[in-house]
């Protein structure tokens, strides 16, 4: 007979929190590594491609997993299209600021094009993901209400 160690929530919850913190530290280290290699060391893309694809892959994986189980990635009830537009503009400004500071970009048209493109892509991607998230949460709510109706 196998002996299984039973862990209660007082052990499992802090362990999960520690693993979550370690995951976040790893993500930030990957991001910092990419930024240092690209902008400070002027390394070719091939040198940091693995870190880049790992970072992108992790982001896609986490987003898909959250959407598939119906976790509200963003607090959809308090996020309006106006807030999303403001967040998109702020994110576009941060992206352009980093481009100017880290890459030394001085071409005004390139900066404007980057800002507009980044802002539009950010807005559209978040709008689509928010709608997918809402749809999945409605499906889960419908399944739960159906299960409650069956039990009653």
N, C-alpha and C positions, 0 to 999 in steps of 0.2 A: 504494500500500500504506500502510495506516495505521501510524503508529508508536505502539506502546503502551508505556507505562512500566511496567516490572515492579517491583513493590514486594515485598520480602521481609518476613517476619514481624517483623523488627527495626524496620521502619518502620510497618507496618500496626497492630501491637499498641499502640504508644504513641499513634498517631493516634486509634484507637478509644477508648483510655482518656481522652484529652483531650476527645473528643466526649461521652463518658459523663459526665465531670465537668461539662462545660458544660450538659448536659441537667439534671443534678441542681441546679446553681446556678439555672437558669431556673425549675425547679419550686419551689424554696424562695423565690425572688423573687416568683413568682405567689402563693404562700401568704401570705407576709408582706404583700404588697400588699392582698390580700383582707382579712386581719385588721386592718390599719391603717385601711383605708377603712370597714370595718364597725364596729369597736369604738372607734376613736379619733376618726375624722372623722364618725362617725354618718351615713355616706352611705346613700342609698337603694340598694336592691338593683340597680336598673337601672344604677347607675354602675359597679358592679364585676361585673356579670353575665357579661360576656365572659371575664374572668379566671377566674371561678368555673367556667363551663362548659368552658373550656379545661383547667383543672386536673382536673376530673372526667373529661373525655374522654380525657386523657392517661393517667390511672390505669386507665380501662377498657381502652384500647387496649393498654397494656403487659401487663395481666393476661391479656387474650385471646391476645395473641401468645405469651406465656410458656406458657400452657396448650396452645395449638395445636401448639407444637413440643416440648412435653414437658419443658420446663425446670422443675426443682424450685424453685418460688418460695420455699417454706419448706422447711427440712430436715425432710421428712415423717417420716423414720425416727426422729428424736429428739423429734419433737413428739407428745405424747400428748394425749388429751382433757383431762387434768388441767392440763397446761401451757397449753393453749388457754383453758381456763376462767380460770386465773390471769391470763393476758394480757388476756382480756376484761374482767375486774374492774379490773385496773390501768388499762386504756385508758378504761373508764367513769369511773374516779376522775379521770384526767387531763382528760377531757372536761368533767366537772362542775366541776373546779377552774378550768378556763379560762372556763366559763360564769359562775362566781361572780366571778372576778377581772376578766375583760374586759367582760362584759355587766352586771355588778353585780346579778345575780339573787339575790334574798333569799327568795323564796317556797319554803318547805321542800318542799311537795308537788310543785312544778314541778321542783325539783332531784332529788328521789327518782325521779320519773317519767322524767326525762332519763337518770339513771344506769341504771335498770332497762332502759329501751328501748335505749339505746346498747349496753349490755353484751350483751343478748340478740341484737340485730342483728349486732353484731361477732362473737359466738360462732357464730351460725348461718351467716353469710356465709363466714367462714373455714373452718368445718366442711365446707360444700358445696364450696367451691373446693379444699380439700385433697383431698376425695374425687374430684373431677373430675381433679385433677392426678395422683393415684395411678392412676386408671383409664387416663389417657392414657399414663403411663409404662409401665404393664403392656402396653398395646397396642404401644408402641414396642419393648419388650423381646421381645414375641412375634414381631414382624416381624423383628427382628434375629436371633432364634434360628432362625426359619424360613429366613432368608437364609443363615445359617451351615450349616444342614442341607442346603440345596440345593447349596452350594458343595462340601461334603464328599462 
